Amino acid sequence: MPKPLSLPFDPIARADELWQQRWGPMPAMAAITSIMRAQQILLAGVDAVVKPYGLTFARYEALVLLTFSKAGELPMSKIGERLMVHPTSVTNTVDRLVRSGLVDKRPNPNDGRGTLASITDKGREVVEAATRDLVEMDFGLGAYDAEECAEIFAMLRPLRVAARDFDDAG
């Protein structure tokens, strides 16, 4: 699919000007619109990189999370908690990874009702290859240097704290 032609102006800046004329200054509107557009751009870029591996970025994140665990496996509830997604989304993601042969599922011996997801050898190979490709394209953030990426992370952290993503005691 060909990339759409660039506009001769910044539509978000234009919307900000029009907003100000109609309702007055609201920098938050331009900021959120920019963040949402950036998210679309980044997700499309990383999804394109992981697609040849039969992954979406969400499935890639689940595989990475499993590689971070000591035994290469986690309860489904922990996966949802760590990825901050609804249990239904975790089930959908893991089931697709199981169908691809990248993850196995089994009953959790420590929890009679729970299920463990574990990464397979094929899953480890795929996540390593996809990670190399994502690192090579700087996860879509090649327009920024390391210091700017750290600034972006720092600027978004208060929003995440306010949303109670995590306990910011430390």
Steps between C-alpha positions, in 0.01 A plus 500: 500500500659831398561761764254789483639827374616745762281799563649842425421605860486348848133404551541485878646851512214616274244335727665673797470839328135440415429375852652815646289720272182321598549406867826659613839353584509131591856366468381162632292446183801541272713288734257208516438511126876489441542212745219302338641557151849405620356180645343416163830564319706299747260206516479478121880505477570235762211282383646507147836382637357211704236394244742275305541301823123450527484748786333822598673731744266375775604139434864606487464668841354180646790295364754747639329489838527120503872520416548735796355243742744262672343180368363642173145469628246708685142467616257656256387739777858627543534556126187716502617689808847570359378595154213698654232338284164336566498120560304449177778671304763282667307187415461610137870593471630183663262276305630647175857441616408141588352447151826633353706257707673783687340437841360199687224509762449265792314498832680688775604242764501776765148620417232247412303752293791677332694440180871539431630625167853399408715603209613224262841469338343625176356794697846584632645494148222722365524754783878526457469561124214748539690682773804540274277655233322731747830615650634565150206736433525655849145384575384773262660777706803559280408869470609537866834444668541307827470814714178606326355149544578524872326840507191356332491220757539751784233732360243219470574348841282744702204412276556131572537568872177702502327207326630273779690277259738423785592602853746787468628471859854424383 
